[in-house]
């Protein structure tokens, strides 16, 4: 279940675990309306194998070229 951050008009911010389909809340302590905030998440795609490194067009398709030497 996602964790949402809310901004209360009187008290400040607080966090709540709730479904995305649940309606916006009022602050449980003071009863004032609270607005759901959009926060930055910590999800990051790191390492090899992701689209930006794994599927670039600069790689060859497996054909091998032989170099010939003239003596």
N, CA, C and O atoms as a GROMACS GRO file, in nm:
protein
  284
    1UNK      N    1   0.085  -0.116   0.000
    1UNK     CA    2   0.000   0.000   0.000
    1UNK      C    3   0.090   0.124   0.000
    1UNK      O    4   0.187   0.130   0.077
    2UNK      N    5   0.061   0.223  -0.085
    2UNK     CA    6   0.146   0.342  -0.093
    2UNK      C    7   0.138   0.429   0.032
    2UNK      O    8   0.039   0.429   0.105
    3UNK      N    9   0.244   0.502   0.054
    3UNK     CA   10   0.252   0.597   0.165
    3UNK      C   11   0.241   0.737   0.107
    3UNK      O   12   0.322   0.775   0.022
    4UNK      N   13   0.144   0.814   0.151
    4UNK     CA   14   0.120   0.949   0.099
    4UNK      C   15   0.156   1.054   0.204
    4UNK      O   16   0.138   1.034   0.324
    5UNK      N   17   0.206   1.165   0.155
    5UNK     CA   18   0.237   1.278   0.241
    5UNK      C   19   0.127   1.383   0.222
    5UNK      O   20   0.090   1.415   0.109
    6UNK      N   21   0.077   1.436   0.332
    6UNK     CA   22  -0.028   1.537   0.330
    6UNK      C   23   0.021   1.666   0.394
    6UNK      O   24   0.107   1.664   0.482
    7UNK      N   25  -0.034   1.777   0.348
    7UNK     CA   26  -0.005   1.910   0.404
    7UNK      C   27  -0.132   1.961   0.470
    7UNK      O   28  -0.231   1.988   0.403
    8UNK      N   29  -0.128   1.975   0.602
    8UNK     CA   30  -0.240   2.031   0.677
    8UNK      C   31  -0.225   2.183   0.677
    8UNK      O   32  -0.115   2.236   0.689
    9UNK      N   33  -0.337   2.254   0.662
    9UNK     CA   34  -0.332   2.400   0.658
    9UNK      C   35  -0.296   2.461   0.793
    9UNK      O   36  -0.245   2.574   0.799
   10UNK      N   37  -0.320   2.389   0.902
   10UNK     CA   38  -0.291   2.442   1.035
   10UNK      C   39  -0.166   2.382   1.098
   10UNK      O   40  -0.089   2.454   1.163
   11UNK      N   41  -0.143   2.251   1.080
   11UNK     CA   42  -0.040   2.181   1.157
   11UNK      C   43   0.088   2.148   1.082
   11UNK      O   44   0.191   2.126   1.146
   12UNK      N   45   0.087   2.145   0.951
   12UNK     CA   46   0.206   2.106   0.876
   12UNK      C   47   0.185   1.976   0.801
   12UNK      O   48   0.074   1.947   0.757
   13UNK      N   49   0.292   1.898   0.785
   13UNK     CA   50   0.284   1.776   0.705
   13UNK      C   51   0.272   1.652   0.792
   13UNK      O   52   0.316   1.651   0.907
   14UNK      N   53   0.210   1.548   0.736
   14UNK     CA   54   0.202   1.417   0.800
   14UNK      C   55   0.191   1.312   0.691
   14UNK      O   56   0.156   1.343   0.577
   15UNK      N   57   0.221   1.187   0.725
   15UNK     CA   58   0.219   1.076   0.629
   15UNK      C   59   0.116   0.972   0.669
   15UNK      O   60   0.091   0.948   0.787
   16UNK      N   61   0.055   0.910   0.566
   16UNK     CA   62  -0.050   0.810   0.587
   16UNK      C   63  -0.034   0.699   0.484
   16UNK      O   64  -0.005   0.726   0.368
   17UNK      N   65  -0.052   0.574   0.527
   17UNK     CA   66  -0.059   0.461   0.433
   17UNK      C   67  -0.204   0.446   0.391
   17UNK      O   68  -0.292   0.427   0.476
   18UNK      N   69  -0.231   0.456   0.260
   18UNK     CA   70  -0.367   0.440   0.211
   18UNK      C   71  -0.366   0.401   0.064
   18UNK      O   72  -0.265   0.416  -0.005
   19UNK      N   73  -0.480   0.350   0.018
   19UNK     CA   74  -0.494   0.312  -0.123
   19UNK      C   75  -0.501   0.436  -0.210
   19UNK      O   76  -0.540   0.544  -0.164
   20UNK      N   77  -0.462   0.420  -0.336
   20UNK     CA   78  -0.467   0.533  -0.429
   20UNK      C   79  -0.611   0.575  -0.456
   20UNK      O   80  -0.636   0.692  -0.488
   21UNK      N   81  -0.705   0.483  -0.444
   21UNK     CA   82  -0.846   0.513  -0.471
   21UNK      C   83  -0.917   0.580  -0.352
   21UNK      O   84  -1.029   0.628  -0.367
   22UNK      N   85  -0.852   0.583  -0.235
   22UNK     CA   86  -0.913   0.646  -0.118
   22UNK      C   87  -0.920   0.798  -0.136
   22UNK      O   88  -0.830   0.857  -0.196
   23UNK      N   89  -1.025   0.862  -0.084
   23UNK     CA   90  -1.035   1.008  -0.097
   23UNK      C   91  -0.932   1.079  -0.009
   23UNK      O   92  -0.873   1.019   0.081
   24UNK      N   93  -0.910   1.207  -0.038
   24UNK     CA   94  -0.818   1.288   0.043
   24UNK      C   95  -0.869   1.297   0.186
   24UNK      O   96  -0.989   1.286   0.212
   25UNK      N   97  -0.777   1.318   0.279
   25UNK     CA   98  -0.810   1.315   0.421
   25UNK      C   99  -0.820   1.454   0.482
   25UNK      O  100  -0.779   1.553   0.421
   26UNK      N  101  -0.875   1.458   0.602
   26UNK     CA  102  -0.861   1.575   0.689
   26UNK      C  103  -0.763   1.534   0.798
   26UNK      O  104  -0.748   1.415   0.825
   27UNK      N  105  -0.697   1.630   0.859
   27UNK     CA  106  -0.599   1.598   0.963
   27UNK      C  107  -0.671   1.539   1.084
   27UNK      O  108  -0.768   1.597   1.134
   28UNK      N  109  -0.623   1.425   1.131
   28UNK     CA  110  -0.691   1.352   1.239
   28UNK      C  111  -0.685   1.426   1.373
   28UNK      O  112  -0.769   1.399   1.460
   29UNK      N  113  -0.591   1.516   1.393
   29UNK     CA  114  -0.578   1.586   1.521
   29UNK      C  115  -0.665   1.712   1.526
   29UNK      O  116  -0.740   1.731   1.622
   30UNK      N  117  -0.654   1.797   1.423
   30UNK     CA  118  -0.724   1.926   1.428
   30UNK      C  119  -0.849   1.931   1.340
   30UNK      O  120  -0.932   2.021   1.357
   31UNK      N  121  -0.866   1.836   1.247
   31UNK     CA  122  -0.984   1.833   1.162
   31UNK      C  123  -0.979   1.927   1.042
   31UNK      O  124  -1.077   1.938   0.969
   32UNK      N  125  -0.868   1.995   1.022
   32UNK     CA  126  -0.854   2.088   0.909
   32UNK      C  127  -0.835   2.010   0.780
   32UNK      O  128  -0.784   1.898   0.782
   33UNK      N  129  -0.875   2.066   0.666
   33UNK     CA  130  -0.854   1.999   0.537
   33UNK      C  131  -0.705   1.980   0.510
   33UNK      O  132  -0.623   2.065   0.544
   34UNK      N  133  -0.672   1.868   0.449
   34UNK     CA  134  -0.533   1.838   0.415
   34UNK      C  135  -0.522   1.810   0.266
   34UNK      O  136  -0.613   1.753   0.206
   35UNK      N  137  -0.413   1.851   0.207
   35UNK     CA  138  -0.390   1.834   0.064
   35UNK      C  139  -0.282   1.729   0.042
   35UNK      O  140  -0.177   1.733   0.107
   36UNK      N  141  -0.308   1.635  -0.047
   36UNK     CA  142  -0.211   1.530  -0.078
   36UNK      C  143  -0.096   1.591  -0.158
   36UNK      O  144  -0.118   1.659  -0.258
   37UNK      N  145   0.027   1.567  -0.113
   37UNK     CA  146   0.145   1.620  -0.179
   37UNK      C  147   0.205   1.516  -0.271
   37UNK      O  148   0.187   1.396  -0.251
   38UNK      N  149   0.276   1.562  -0.371
   38UNK     CA  150   0.350   1.472  -0.460
   38UNK      C  151   0.496   1.480  -0.420
   38UNK      O  152   0.558   1.586  -0.430
   39UNK      N  153   0.550   1.368  -0.376
   39UNK     CA  154   0.688   1.364  -0.328
   39UNK      C  155   0.776   1.290  -0.426
   39UNK      O  156   0.729   1.210  -0.506
   40UNK      N  157   0.905   1.318  -0.418
   40UNK     CA  158   1.002   1.248  -0.500
   40UNK      C  159   1.026   1.110  -0.440
   40UNK      O  160   1.037   1.096  -0.319
   41UNK      N  161   1.034   1.009  -0.526
   41UNK     CA  162   1.060   0.875  -0.475
   41UNK      C  163   1.208   0.842  -0.487
   41UNK      O  164   1.284   0.916  -0.550
   42UNK      N  165   1.249   0.732  -0.427
   42UNK     CA  166   1.388   0.693  -0.426
   42UNK      C  167   1.418   0.583  -0.527
   42UNK      O  168   1.526   0.525  -0.524
   43UNK      N  169   1.324   0.553  -0.616
   43UNK     CA  170   1.342   0.446  -0.714
   43UNK      C  171   1.438   0.491  -0.824
   43UNK      O  172   1.419   0.597  -0.882
   44UNK      N  173   1.539   0.411  -0.851
   44UNK     CA  174   1.638   0.446  -0.952
   44UNK      C  175   1.683   0.319  -1.024
   44UNK      O  176   1.711   0.217  -0.960
   45UNK      N  177   1.691   0.325  -1.156
   45UNK     CA  178   1.739   0.212  -1.234
   45UNK      C  179   1.889   0.227  -1.253
   45UNK      O  180   1.934   0.312  -1.330
   46UNK      N  181   1.966   0.146  -1.183
   46UNK     CA  182   2.111   0.153  -1.190
   46UNK      C  183   2.164   0.019  -1.238
   46UNK      O  184   2.097  -0.083  -1.225
   47UNK      N  185   2.284   0.021  -1.291
   47UNK     CA  186   2.347  -0.102  -1.336
   47UNK      C  187   2.329  -0.123  -1.484
   47UNK      O  188   2.268  -0.041  -1.553
   48UNK      N  189   2.382  -0.232  -1.534
   48UNK     CA  190   2.373  -0.259  -1.677
   48UNK      C  191   2.246  -0.336  -1.708
   48UNK      O  192   2.182  -0.393  -1.620
   49UNK      N  193   2.209  -0.336  -1.836
   49UNK     CA  194   2.092  -0.412  -1.878
   49UNK      C  195   1.967  -0.330  -1.896
   49UNK      O  196   1.866  -0.384  -1.940
   50UNK      N  197   1.968  -0.202  -1.863
   50UNK     CA  198   1.852  -0.119  -1.882
   50UNK      C  199   1.854  -0.059  -2.021
   50UNK      O  200   1.955  -0.071  -2.091
   51UNK      N  201   1.749   0.002  -2.063
   51UNK     CA  202   1.732   0.051  -2.199
   51UNK      C  203   1.846   0.142  -2.244
   51UNK      O  204   1.895   0.126  -2.356
   52UNK      N  205   1.889   0.234  -2.161
   52UNK     CA  206   1.992   0.329  -2.203
   52UNK      C  207   2.126   0.262  -2.231
   52UNK      O  208   2.198   0.308  -2.320
   53UNK      N  209   2.163   0.154  -2.158
   53UNK     CA  210   2.290   0.088  -2.188
   53UNK      C  211   2.273  -0.037  -2.273
   53UNK      O  212   2.360  -0.067  -2.356
   54UNK      N  213   2.167  -0.110  -2.255
   54UNK     CA  214   2.155  -0.240  -2.317
   54UNK      C  215   2.108  -0.242  -2.460
   54UNK      O  216   2.124  -0.343  -2.528
   55UNK      N  217   2.051  -0.134  -2.508
   55UNK     CA  218   1.992  -0.136  -2.641
   55UNK      C  219   2.040  -0.021  -2.728
   55UNK      O  220   1.966   0.027  -2.814
   56UNK      N  221   2.162   0.022  -2.708
   56UNK     CA  222   2.211   0.132  -2.790
   56UNK      C  223   2.242   0.083  -2.931
   56UNK      O  224   2.268  -0.035  -2.951
   57UNK      N  225   2.239   0.173  -3.027
   57UNK     CA  226   2.260   0.136  -3.167
   57UNK      C  227   2.406   0.128  -3.206
   57UNK      O  228   2.435   0.097  -3.322
   58UNK      N  229   2.499   0.154  -3.116
   58UNK     CA  230   2.640   0.157  -3.152
   58UNK      C  231   2.705   0.019  -3.156
   58UNK      O  232   2.816   0.006  -3.206
   59UNK      N  233   2.640  -0.082  -3.106
   59UNK     CA  234   2.697  -0.216  -3.106
   59UNK      C  235   2.678  -0.283  -3.242
   59UNK      O  236   2.581  -0.254  -3.312
   60UNK      N  237   2.771  -0.371  -3.277
   60UNK     CA  238   2.758  -0.443  -3.403
   60UNK      C  239   2.663  -0.560  -3.386
   60UNK      O  240   2.633  -0.601  -3.274
   61UNK      N  241   2.616  -0.612  -3.497
   61UNK     CA  242   2.517  -0.720  -3.491
   61UNK      C  243   2.580  -0.858  -3.491
   61UNK      O  244   2.513  -0.956  -3.521
   62UNK      N  245   2.706  -0.867  -3.458
   62UNK     CA  246   2.770  -0.997  -3.448
   62UNK      C  247   2.857  -1.031  -3.567
   62UNK      O  248   2.920  -1.137  -3.568
   63UNK      N  249   2.864  -0.946  -3.668
   63UNK     CA  250   2.950  -0.975  -3.782
   63UNK      C  251   3.094  -0.944  -3.746
   63UNK      O  252   3.124  -0.844  -3.681
   64UNK      N  253   3.183  -1.032  -3.787
   64UNK     CA  254   3.324  -1.018  -3.756
   64UNK      C  255   3.397  -0.977  -3.884
   64UNK      O  256   3.377  -1.036  -3.990
   65UNK      N  257   3.480  -0.876  -3.872
   65UNK     CA  258   3.560  -0.834  -3.987
   65UNK      C  259   3.702  -0.883  -3.968
   65UNK      O  260   3.758  -0.874  -3.859
   66UNK      N  261   3.759  -0.935  -4.075
   66UNK     CA  262   3.896  -0.984  -4.069
   66UNK      C  263   3.988  -0.880  -4.132
   66UNK      O  264   3.956  -0.821  -4.236
   67UNK      N  265   4.099  -0.860  -4.069
   67UNK     CA  266   4.197  -0.770  -4.129
   67UNK      C  267   4.301  -0.855  -4.202
   67UNK      O  268   4.351  -0.954  -4.147
   68UNK      N  269   4.333  -0.817  -4.323
   68UNK     CA  270   4.433  -0.890  -4.400
   68UNK      C  271   4.560  -0.808  -4.403
   68UNK      O  272   4.557  -0.686  -4.412
   69UNK      N  273   4.671  -0.876  -4.394
   69UNK     CA  274   4.799  -0.807  -4.396
   69UNK      C  275   4.871  -0.838  -4.526
   69UNK      O  276   4.870  -0.952  -4.573
   70UNK      N  277   4.931  -0.739  -4.582
   70UNK     CA  278   5.008  -0.757  -4.706
   70UNK      C  279   5.155  -0.765  -4.670
   70UNK      O  280   5.210  -0.671  -4.613
   71UNK      N  281   5.219  -0.876  -4.703
   71UNK     CA  282   5.362  -0.893  -4.674
   71UNK      C  283   5.445  -0.870  -4.795
   71UNK      O  284   5.567  -0.879  -4.789
   0.00000   0.00000   0.00000
